[in-house]
Amino acid sequence: TISQPSLVAYMTQLLELTGEEKVLEIGTGSGYQTALLAKLAKEVYTIEIIEGLYEKAKKTLKKLGIKNVLFRLGSGYDGWEEYAPFDRIIVTAAPPHIPSKLVEQLKKDGRMVVPVGPQHQTQVLKLIAKTEDSFIEKDTHYVRFVPMVK
């Protein structure tokens, strides 16, 4: 699966990557955005819940010679605590609210892009900026993504 390429580009741009970041991607899908992130960031940790997509994306990125991506099969709802904290987090499925575990795994001054809202309805693409003891939330676009599942 892949989101509209212009939306993939926009979401990636919101992350403001410099090439030194450790990025968590929730929802590997086909691996298209994963490959882009791998070229723009230092390390990418990606989680996919659908086994067929997980396997195909792993094979595709291996064929492309991309070596700075670590894959995990499973739900991304709780992030990947073992490798936290992350400089950036990008979510490509919509939870009904911002998952607190993901915010916890974001470094101070980190950024997260996440579509939030009810299933089968218009959702809001949010940019989250982590501060010392809280986070700032900015609505950027209306979108429609598949639901994030636990």
N, C-alpha and C positions, 0 to 999 in steps of 0.2 A: 504494500500500500504506500501511497505517496500523497502528500498534500499538494495543492496547487503550487508549482515551482516559485511563483512570485511571493507566495505566503511563506514558503520555506526560506527564501532569501530574506524576507522582512524579519522573520523571527530570529534568524541567524544574526542579522544586522543589529537587532536590539540587544544581543548579548555583548556587543562591543569587544570582540575578541582581539587580542594583540599577538597571540602565538605562544603565550606562556601559561595559559589557563588549563586547569583540570576541570573537565566538563562532564556532568551527568546528563544523559539523555534518557528520558522515559518514553518508550515506544519506538523501537528500532525500525519497525516496518520493513520496507524493502532494503534499507541501508543507505538510501540516497542522501538523506540529511546527515547520517552518521559519517559518510565519506567526506562531505563538505566540512563538517566539524573537525574531522581528523586532519584535514589540510590547514585548518585555521587555528587549531589549539594544540597544546602540548600533549595532552592525554584525554581520551574519551572513554567513559564508562557508560555502556548502553544496556538497557533492560528491555526485553520483549516478552510478552506473555503468551503469544501464539507460537507454538513450536515450529511450524512450517516456515513462518517468516524469520524466526530466529536462525534456523539452519541455513536458509537461502541467503540471508544477509551476511552471515559468517563466511559462506563460500564465496560470495561476490566480492567482499572486501579482501579476502585472502588472494583471490585472482588479481585484484588491483594492486597487490603488494602493500596494502595499508597495514602497518604494524603497531600503531599507537592506540588501538582500540581493544578494550576488554569487554566481552559479551557476557550477559547473564540471562538465563531463561527464568521467567517468573513475573510476578506482579511488581510494578515499580512504585506502587502507592506509598510504601514506606521507605523509598529510596534505597541506598546501598551503603548502610552505616559503616561497614568494614573499611570503605575507602574514603569516607567523609573526613573532613569537610571539602566541599567543592567550590571553586571560584564562580562557576556558572552552572545553572540547571535549566534544561529545556524540556518541556513536556508536550507530547504530541497526541494526547488524548485528554478529554475534558473531565476532571473531577467536579462534583457538585459544589465544592468549596476548596480553598487553597489548603493542601495537605500540610499539617503542622510539622510532620516528620521531615518533609522536604525543606521547609524553611529552617528547621533546626540544623540540617546538613549543609546549609549555605554559609560560606565564610562571611565574616563582616566585610562590608563593601562589595559583596557578591551580588549577582543579578540572576533572576529567574524569569523565564517567559513561560506562561501557562494559560491555556484556555480554560475558563471556569464557567460552569452553568449546567442547567438541567439537560438530560438526555433528549435528543430529538427536537431541541429548541435552539434558538439563537443563544450563543454564549459570548462571553467577553474575553478577548485576549488581554491578559494582564502582564505588566512588567513589575516585578517585585525587586526592590533594592533593599538589601539588608543593612541595618544600622547597628550601632553598638548593642542595643537592647530591644530592638523592635524591627519593623520593616515598613517601607513606604510602598504603597500600591498605586499603580497608575493604569487606567483603562486605555487601551490603544486602538482596538478594532473590534467590530462584531464579527464572529466566526461561527462555523459549525464543525465540530470534531466528533469522532466516535467517543463513547464514554470511557473513562478510565475505570478499570475493574480491579477489585482486590484479589 
